[in-house]
Amino acid sequence: MNSRRDFLQTLSLGIGAATLTDLTPAISAPFLANAPKADKQLRVALMGLGGYANIVARGMKECKTAKLVGIVTGTPSKIPEWKQKYGIEDKNVYNYENLHEIKNNPDIDLVYVITPNSLHHKHVLQVAAAGKHVICEKPVADNAKQAREMIAACEKAGVKFYIGYRLHFEPHTRELIRMREAGEFGKIMHVNNYAGFKIGDPTQWRLKKNLAGGGAVMDVGVYSTNGARYCTGEEPVWVTAQESKTDPVKFKDVDETVTFQLGFPSGIIANCGCTYNFNHVEMLRLMGEKGWAEMNPAFGYGPIRGTTHKGAIDQPDVNHQAYQMDGIADAILNGKPDPNVSGHEGLKDMLVIDAIYESLRKNGTKVFINK
């Protein structure tokens, strides 16, 4: 497969940060499923028109409170198809050179940055400077330092800054977290999760460190770190990590397969992993004193499937991208409490990822996470 985006979609269809305690009923699954079409909608421009932008655009056709109205692209040949397919007006079409002009466009409220990882920092700063709210795909940046700069820039500009944590809106995932918060698993004892796939085209940007920032850890490892955090409700305090590289030519610039352990304040240890070298690894398991939960598929675009000691997690299958965009739009337009997908949530994952890479550089030495 050519990308993680294609993998997540195909796998889930084929076999089918802080904690989340701040997720509010305002963005719950029943609310979004039953909400009427909004009188006022959040008007969104997508920045970067690659594979995942197409998935977001299709998902937004189901949105009730968010609407795709604009695009930002460095590939002029894509513009006619996007204009025709999604009714984009000429005045809402931008490129990377004239992006600053979006500041003067009152018909765009928010820009969703879906460019390669190492461009996120630059592009979020540009959008913030233009005075528009911004969503950034994960990982938020190359490192925690950049993430802090992005948060500061958005705060200075007075704009909202969110990260594309679609699973924070997904009903099965939310139910697992509800059960954990309600004490239905008892004291959490252990978490085990894995995310990965066999990457395709060796020339793609995800295998170029100057564009991707790293390899499997940056791309799919963020699911493992975030999953361990929302399964425990705690922030990890230390990391140990190990890399296996079976193809040093293909993966000369980036990490291939990484296993890592996260230590939490209560004593919980989460065993996690991510890979670019084999398929069928999309699972999460939580063990508690009173019960357990397993999700498999756990991280793809749907359907997500889960089982606990009480039986199957019975929640609706939804379009993740539509739920995410409607949830964020509801917070911005209606003054609802912000969903827990802010830039600060992205920063917390980057702190863990920075520590993972430091441990790899130090041959698996335990690294304490710098807050």
C-alpha positions as CSV (number, residue, x, y, z in Angstrom):
1,M,0.0,0.0,0.0
2,N,1.1,3.5,-0.7
3,S,0.2,5.1,2.6
4,R,-0.9,4.6,6.1
5,R,-4.1,6.4,5.2
6,D,-5.0,3.7,2.6
7,F,-4.0,1.0,5.1
8,L,-6.2,2.2,7.9
9,Q,-9.2,2.5,5.7
10,T,-8.7,-0.8,3.9
11,L,-7.8,-2.8,7.0
12,S,-10.8,-1.6,9.0
13,L,-13.2,-2.2,6.2
14,G,-11.7,-5.5,5.3
15,I,-11.7,-7.2,8.8
16,G,-14.6,-5.7,10.2
17,A,-4.0,12.8,25.3
18,A,-4.5,14.6,28.9
19,T,-7.2,12.0,29.5
20,L,-10.5,12.1,27.7
21,T,-12.4,13.2,30.8
22,D,-13.0,16.6,29.2
23,L,-15.0,15.1,26.4
24,T,-18.5,16.6,27.0
25,P,-22.0,15.4,26.2
26,A,-22.2,18.3,23.7
27,I,-20.1,16.3,21.3
28,S,-21.4,12.8,22.2
29,A,-22.3,10.3,19.5
30,P,-26.1,10.6,20.1
31,F,-25.9,14.3,19.8
32,L,-24.2,14.3,16.5
33,A,-26.2,11.5,15.1
34,N,-29.5,13.1,15.8
35,A,-28.6,16.8,15.3
36,P,-30.6,18.7,12.6
37,K,-28.8,20.6,9.9
38,A,-27.3,23.7,11.6
39,D,-28.5,27.2,10.7
40,K,-24.8,28.3,10.9
41,Q,-21.9,26.2,9.8
42,L,-18.2,26.3,10.4
43,R,-16.7,27.0,7.0
44,V,-13.5,25.0,6.4
45,A,-10.6,25.0,4.0
46,L,-8.4,21.9,3.5
47,M,-4.7,22.6,3.2
48,G,-2.9,19.8,1.3
49,L,-5.0,17.7,-1.0
50,G,-3.4,14.2,-0.6
51,G,-5.1,10.9,0.2
52,Y,-6.4,11.8,3.6
53,A,-7.8,15.2,2.5
54,N,-9.9,13.3,0.1
55,I,-11.2,11.1,2.9
56,V,-12.0,14.2,5.1
57,A,-13.7,15.9,2.2
58,R,-15.9,12.9,1.5
59,G,-16.7,12.6,5.2
60,M,-17.7,16.2,5.5
61,K,-20.6,15.6,3.1
62,E,-22.3,14.1,6.1
63,C,-21.5,17.0,8.4
64,K,-24.3,19.0,9.9
65,T,-22.3,21.9,11.5
66,A,-19.2,22.0,9.3
67,K,-18.9,22.7,5.6
68,L,-16.0,22.4,3.1
69,V,-15.7,25.7,1.3
70,G,-12.1,26.1,0.4
71,I,-8.8,24.5,-0.6
72,V,-5.1,25.3,-0.3
73,T,-2.8,23.3,-2.6
74,G,0.6,23.5,-4.3
75,T,-0.7,21.3,-7.2
76,P,-2.7,23.4,-9.7
77,S,-3.8,20.3,-11.6
78,K,-5.9,19.2,-8.7
79,I,-8.0,22.4,-8.5
80,P,-10.6,21.8,-11.3
81,E,-11.6,18.4,-9.9
82,W,-11.9,19.7,-6.3
83,K,-13.9,22.8,-7.5
84,Q,-16.3,20.6,-9.4
85,K,-16.6,17.8,-6.9
86,Y,-17.1,20.0,-3.8
87,G,-18.5,23.2,-5.2
88,I,-15.4,25.3,-4.2
89,E,-15.6,28.9,-5.4
90,D,-12.6,30.5,-7.1
91,K,-12.3,33.1,-4.3
92,N,-11.7,30.2,-1.8
93,V,-8.8,28.6,-3.7
94,Y,-5.3,29.3,-2.4
95,N,-1.7,28.1,-2.9
96,Y,1.2,28.0,-0.4
97,E,2.5,31.3,-1.7
98,N,-0.7,33.4,-1.3
99,L,-2.0,31.7,1.8
100,H,-1.5,34.9,3.8
101,E,-4.3,36.4,1.7
102,I,-6.8,34.1,3.4
103,K,-6.8,36.6,6.2
104,N,-9.0,38.9,4.1
105,N,-11.5,36.2,3.3
106,P,-14.5,36.3,5.7
107,D,-16.0,33.2,4.2
108,I,-13.4,30.8,5.7
109,D,-13.4,30.2,9.4
110,L,-10.9,27.4,9.8
111,V,-8.1,25.7,7.9
112,Y,-7.4,22.0,8.3
113,V,-3.6,21.4,7.8
114,I,-3.2,17.9,6.2
115,T,0.3,18.4,4.7
116,P,3.4,16.2,5.4
117,N,4.4,16.0,9.1
118,S,7.4,18.3,8.9
119,L,5.4,21.0,7.3
120,H,2.8,21.2,10.1
121,H,4.8,23.7,12.2
122,K,5.3,26.1,9.3
123,H,1.8,25.9,8.0
124,V,0.0,26.2,11.4
125,L,2.1,29.3,12.2
126,Q,1.0,30.7,8.8
127,V,-2.7,30.0,9.4
128,A,-2.6,31.4,12.9
129,A,-0.9,34.6,11.5
130,A,-3.8,34.9,9.1
131,G,-6.3,34.8,12.0
132,K,-8.0,31.6,11.2
133,H,-8.8,28.7,13.5
134,V,-6.8,25.6,12.7
135,I,-6.9,21.8,12.9
136,C,-3.6,20.0,12.3
137,E,-3.3,16.4,11.5
138,K,-1.3,14.2,13.9
139,P,1.5,14.1,14.7
140,V,1.2,17.7,15.5
141,A,4.9,18.5,14.7
142,D,8.4,17.0,14.5
143,N,9.0,17.5,18.3
144,A,7.6,19.0,21.4
145,K,9.5,22.3,21.0
146,Q,7.7,22.9,17.7
147,A,4.3,21.9,19.3
148,R,4.8,24.5,22.0
149,E,5.6,27.2,19.4
150,M,2.4,26.3,17.5
151,I,0.3,26.5,20.7
152,A,1.8,29.9,21.6
153,A,1.3,31.3,18.1
154,C,-2.4,30.3,18.1
155,E,-2.9,31.7,21.6
156,K,-1.3,35.0,20.6
157,A,-3.5,35.2,17.5
158,G,-6.6,34.4,19.5
159,V,-7.5,31.4,17.3
160,K,-8.5,27.8,18.3
161,F,-5.9,25.1,17.7
162,Y,-7.0,21.5,17.4
163,I,-5.4,18.2,16.4
164,G,-7.1,15.5,14.2
165,Y,-7.7,13.0,17.0
166,R,-10.8,11.5,15.3
167,L,-10.9,8.5,17.7
168,H,-11.8,11.0,20.6
169,F,-15.2,11.3,18.9
170,E,-15.6,7.6,17.9
171,P,-18.4,5.9,19.9
172,H,-16.7,2.6,20.6
173,T,-13.5,4.3,21.9
174,R,-15.6,6.7,23.9
175,E,-17.5,3.9,25.5
176,L,-14.3,2.2,26.5
177,I,-13.1,5.4,28.2
178,R,-16.5,5.9,29.9
179,M,-16.2,2.4,31.4
180,R,-12.7,3.1,32.6
181,E,-13.8,6.4,34.1
182,A,-16.8,4.7,35.8
183,G,-14.5,2.1,37.4
184,E,-16.0,-0.8,35.6
185,F,-12.6,-2.3,34.9
186,G,-11.4,-1.6,38.5
187,K,-7.8,-0.5,38.9
188,I,-6.1,-0.6,35.6
189,M,-3.2,-3.1,35.7
190,H,-1.8,-3.3,32.2
191,V,-2.2,-2.0,28.6
192,N,-1.0,-3.6,25.4
193,N,-1.4,-2.0,22.0
194,Y,0.1,-2.1,18.5
195,A,-0.4,-0.2,15.3
196,G,1.3,-0.6,11.9
197,F,1.3,-1.8,8.4
198,K,3.7,-2.8,5.5
199,I,4.5,0.5,3.8
200,G,4.5,0.5,0.0
201,D,6.2,2.9,-2.4
202,P,9.8,3.4,-1.3
203,T,9.9,6.9,-2.8
204,Q,7.0,8.3,-0.8
205,W,7.4,11.2,1.6
206,R,6.7,9.0,4.7
207,L,10.1,7.4,4.2
208,K,11.9,10.8,3.9
209,K,12.9,12.1,7.3
210,N,13.0,15.7,6.1
211,L,9.3,15.5,5.3
212,A,8.0,12.9,7.8
213,G,10.1,13.8,10.9
214,G,10.6,10.1,11.5
215,G,9.1,6.7,10.6
216,A,6.6,4.3,12.2
217,V,6.8,6.1,15.5
218,M,5.7,9.5,14.1
219,D,3.1,8.0,11.7
220,V,1.3,5.2,13.6
221,G,3.1,5.2,16.9
222,V,1.0,8.2,17.9
223,Y,-2.0,5.8,18.0
224,S,-0.1,3.6,20.5
225,T,0.9,6.5,22.7
226,N,-2.5,8.1,22.7
227,G,-4.3,4.8,23.2
228,A,-2.1,4.0,26.2
229,R,-2.9,7.4,27.7
230,Y,-6.7,7.2,27.3
231,C,-6.7,3.6,28.6
232,T,-5.0,4.5,31.8
233,G,-6.2,8.1,32.3
234,E,-2.6,9.0,33.3
235,E,0.4,10.6,31.7
236,P,3.5,8.4,31.4
237,V,6.6,9.4,33.3
238,W,9.2,7.2,31.6
239,V,9.9,5.4,28.3
240,T,12.1,2.5,27.1
241,A,12.3,1.7,23.4
242,Q,13.9,-0.7,21.0
243,E,14.0,-0.7,17.2
244,S,14.1,-3.6,14.8
245,K,15.3,-2.8,11.2
246,T,15.1,-5.7,8.8
247,D,15.4,-3.5,5.6
248,P,18.2,-0.9,6.1
249,V,17.9,0.2,2.5
250,K,14.2,1.1,2.4
251,F,14.3,2.4,6.0
252,K,17.7,4.1,5.8
253,D,16.2,7.5,6.9
254,V,13.5,6.4,9.3
255,D,12.5,3.9,11.9
256,E,10.9,0.6,10.7
257,T,9.6,-1.3,13.7
258,V,9.7,0.0,17.3
259,T,8.5,-1.5,20.5
260,F,8.3,0.6,23.6
261,Q,7.2,0.6,27.2
262,L,5.5,3.4,29.0
263,G,5.6,3.7,32.8
264,F,2.8,5.6,34.5
265,P,2.7,7.2,38.0
266,S,0.4,4.4,39.4
267,G,2.9,1.7,38.4
268,I,1.1,0.6,35.3
269,I,3.3,-0.4,32.4
270,A,2.0,-0.2,28.8
271,N,3.6,-2.4,26.2
272,C,3.3,-0.7,22.8
273,G,4.5,-1.0,19.3
274,C,4.4,0.3,15.8
275,T,5.7,-0.8,12.5
276,Y,6.1,0.0,8.8
277,N,7.0,-3.6,7.9
278,F,4.0,-5.9,8.5
279,N,0.2,-5.9,8.4
280,H,-2.7,-7.0,10.7
281,V,-1.5,-5.1,13.8
282,E,-4.3,-2.8,14.9
283,M,-5.2,-3.9,18.4
284,L,-5.5,-2.5,21.9
285,R,-6.0,-4.5,25.1
286,L,-6.7,-3.2,28.6
287,M,-6.5,-5.3,31.8
288,G,-8.0,-4.3,35.1
289,E,-8.6,-5.9,38.5
290,K,-12.4,-6.2,37.8
291,G,-12.4,-6.7,34.0
292,W,-10.8,-6.2,30.6
293,A,-11.4,-4.7,27.2
294,E,-10.1,-5.5,23.7
295,M,-10.5,-3.5,20.6
296,N,-9.6,-5.0,17.2
297,P,-9.7,-3.1,14.8
298,A,-8.8,-0.3,17.2
299,F,-7.4,2.6,15.2
300,G,-8.6,2.5,11.6
301,Y,-11.3,4.5,9.9
302,G,-14.0,2.0,10.8
303,P,-15.7,0.0,11.7
304,I,-14.0,-0.1,15.1
305,R,-14.8,-3.3,17.1
306,G,-14.5,-3.9,20.8
307,T,-15.3,-6.5,23.4
308,T,-15.1,-6.3,27.2
309,H,-15.7,-8.8,30.1
310,K,-19.4,-7.7,29.9
311,G,-19.7,-8.5,26.2
312,A,-19.5,-6.7,22.9
313,I,-19.2,-2.9,22.9
314,D,-22.5,-2.0,21.3
315,Q,-22.1,1.4,19.7
316,P,-23.0,2.7,16.2
317,D,-20.6,2.7,13.3
318,V,-20.0,6.3,12.2
319,N,-18.0,8.3,9.8
320,H,-15.0,9.4,11.9
321,Q,-14.1,12.4,9.9
322,A,-17.7,13.8,10.0
323,Y,-18.0,13.2,13.7
324,Q,-14.7,15.0,14.4
325,M,-15.5,18.0,12.2
326,D,-19.1,18.4,13.6
327,G,-17.8,18.0,17.2
328,I,-15.2,20.7,16.7
329,A,-17.6,23.0,14.8
330,D,-20.1,22.7,17.7
331,A,-17.5,23.8,20.2
332,I,-16.5,26.8,18.1
333,L,-19.9,27.9,16.9
334,N,-22.0,27.3,20.0
335,G,-19.5,28.0,22.7
336,K,-19.5,24.5,24.0
337,P,-16.6,23.3,26.1
338,D,-13.7,22.4,23.9
339,P,-13.3,18.7,23.0
340,N,-10.1,17.2,24.3
341,V,-8.3,17.4,21.0
342,S,-6.5,20.7,21.5
343,G,-2.9,21.5,20.7
344,H,-2.0,20.7,24.3
345,E,-3.2,17.1,23.7
346,G,-0.9,16.9,20.7
347,L,2.0,18.3,22.8
348,K,1.5,15.5,25.4
349,D,1.9,12.8,22.7
350,M,5.0,14.6,21.3
351,L,6.6,14.6,24.7
352,V,6.3,10.8,24.7
353,I,7.5,10.5,21.1
354,D,10.6,12.7,21.9
355,A,11.4,10.4,24.8
356,I,11.0,7.3,22.6
357,Y,13.5,8.6,20.1
358,E,15.9,9.6,22.9
359,S,15.7,6.1,24.3
360,L,16.4,4.6,20.8
361,R,19.5,6.9,20.5
362,K,20.6,5.6,23.9
363,N,20.2,1.9,23.1
364,G,17.0,1.4,25.0
365,T,17.9,3.2,28.2
366,K,15.1,4.4,30.3
367,V,14.3,8.0,29.6
368,F,12.2,10.1,32.0
369,I,9.7,12.3,30.1
370,N,10.5,16.0,30.2
371,K,7.2,17.9,30.9
